[in-house]
Amino acid sequence: MRQAKMNRKTQETDISVAISLDDSTPSRIQTGIGFLDHMLHLFSRHARVHLEIEAEGDLQVDGHHTIEDIGIVLGGVMARALGDKRGLRRYGHIVLPMDEALVSSSIDLSGRPYLVFEASFTADAVGGFDTQMTEEFFRAIAVGAGMTLHLRQLYGRNDHHIIEAMFKAFAHSFAQAISIDPREQDHVLSTKGTL
């Protein structure tokens, strides 16, 4: 099974993340930020992967360090679990609706980290989650996982719906990209022969 775990401890946070890409049993997630827990549970369910996340951070300051560091570690375990990327479809894309919001997510598991993030929020926070941290979280994942990620809010007004649509769209495009192409099981989808 494609799985990995990783711990990262700093003076600001103590993060432990495990992922299993071929196990869709319910995840166990405790970050100290309720809205982020909800988003990560959504990601896990829609990507059909199992996550175990335990995080302690300096939430008395704010959620910035905790949210960003979870993204760093989550990206890292994604990269480890994918290994040499043999057989992967590599690319994933979806345009996903959430009530009045519409979001697109496109992924290339290229080994070249890059984030394009286009969204505008009207509130400072949703459920104790700083809306500005949405971009920072996905940037940390893209860098940690070595993926190119394009996330775009096409339209929408409700910040909760926009962020939820982003997490769900990311999940579905990730599920596509990590799926195995039976015609390519022994190969990497690149003329270079490596990703």
N, C-alpha and C positions, 0 to 999 in steps of 0.2 A: 504493500500500500504506500501511496505517496503521502508521507507525513513528515512533520518536523516540529521541533520545539526550541524555544529560545528564551533566555532571561536577560534583562538589562537593568542594572541598578546604578543610579546616579544619586547625587545629593538631593535631587528634586523628585525622582520617581523610582519605583521598584515595579517592573513590568515582567510578567510571565505570560507567554503566548504559545499555544500548541495548535497545530492545524492538521487535519486529515482531509485530503482532497477527494477521497473515495468513500467517505463515511458521512451520511446525512442524518445521523442521530442528533437529537436536540443538543444544543451547545450550552456551555456553562460560562457565563460572562458576568464579571463584577468589576466595574471601572470606578465606581463612586459617582458617576455622572449618569443619572437615569436615562436621559434622552440618548446618550451615546450607547448605553447598553441596548436600548430599543433598536437603534440603527444597526448595531453589530449583529443582533439576533436576526433582523431582517436580511442583512447581507448573507449570513450563514444559511438561512432557510432558502433564499432565492438562488444562491450559488450552489446549494446542495453540498455544502462542506461542513465539517464539524470543527468548532472552535472551542478552545478553553482559554479564557483570558482572566487573569487576576492582576489588578493594578492598584497601587497605592501611590498617591501623588500629593503635592503641596496644594491641595484644593482650597486651603485657607487663603492662598494668594489669588488664584483663579484656575481655570481648567486648562490653560494653554499647554503647560509642560506635560500634563497627563495625556491629553488628546494627541499631541504631536508625537510623544514617545510611544504611545500605543501604535500609531501609524508606522513609525520606524520599525518596531519589532514585528508587527504584522506583515509588513512588506518583506522583512528578512526571512520569516518562516515560509512565506509564499515561495520565495526564490529557492530556499533549501529544499522544500517539498517537490518542486518542479525538476530538480536535478539538472540533467543535461538537455532536457526538453525534447527528448526523442519522442516522435509520434504525435506531438501536440498540433492541434489545428492552428495555434499561434495567434490568430486574430479573432476578435469578437466585437460585435456591434449590435446595438438596440436603440430604438426610440421608444421611450416608455412613458405612458400617461399616469398621472396621479391626480384625479379630479381635474381641476382647472390648469394644472401644471403639466408641462411636457419637457422631457429631458432626454438628451442623447448621450450615450457612452460608447466610446470606441477604444479598443485595447490592441496593442501589439506587444507580445512578449518577446521583444527584440533584444533584450539585454542593454538597451540604450534608454536610460531613464529620462522621461520628459513629461511635463504636465501642461496641458492647455485647459484652463478653467475659466468658464464664462458663466457668471451668475450674478444677480443683484438681489440683495436682501433688504427688507424695509425695517426689520426689528434687529436690535442688538443681540438678542438671545432667544432661543426656543427651549423651554424647560430646563433652564440652567446651562444650556450649551451655547457658547458664543458662536454666532453664525459665521463670523470671520474665520473661525477655526475649521470650517468645512474645507476650504481650499488648502489650508496647512496640513490637515489630516490626509487628504488625497495626494498632496505633494510628497509627504513622508512615505506613503505606500509606494508611489511610483518610483521613488529613488531607491527604497529598500528592496523592492522586487525587481528592479531593473526593467520596468515596463514603460512603454509610451502610452499615456492615457489622455484622452480628450473627453472632457465632461462639459456639456453645454446645456444651460437652461434655455430652451427655445421660447417658452413663455410661462407665465404663472404669477400668482399674486401672494399666495399663502406660503410663508417661509417654511413651515412644517412640511407642507406638501412638496415643495421644491427640494428640500434636503432629503426627504424620504425617497422621492423619485430618483435622486442621485445615487443613493445607496442601493436601491433596487436595480437601477440600470447598470451600475457598476457590477453588481452581483451577476446579472444575466450575461453581460458581455464577458466577464471573467469565466463563467461556467463554459461558455462557448470556446474561449481561447484555450482553456486547459483540457478540453475534451480530446480524446484520442481519435485520430483518423486511422482506421484499420489498414488503409493502403500505405500508410507511412510509419508503421510501428517501429521500424528499425532505422528511421531517418529523421533528420532535423529539417524542418521546412525553411531551408536557406541554401542558396547556391554556394555560400561560404562553407557549409557543412557544420556550422556551429552557431549558437545564439548566445 
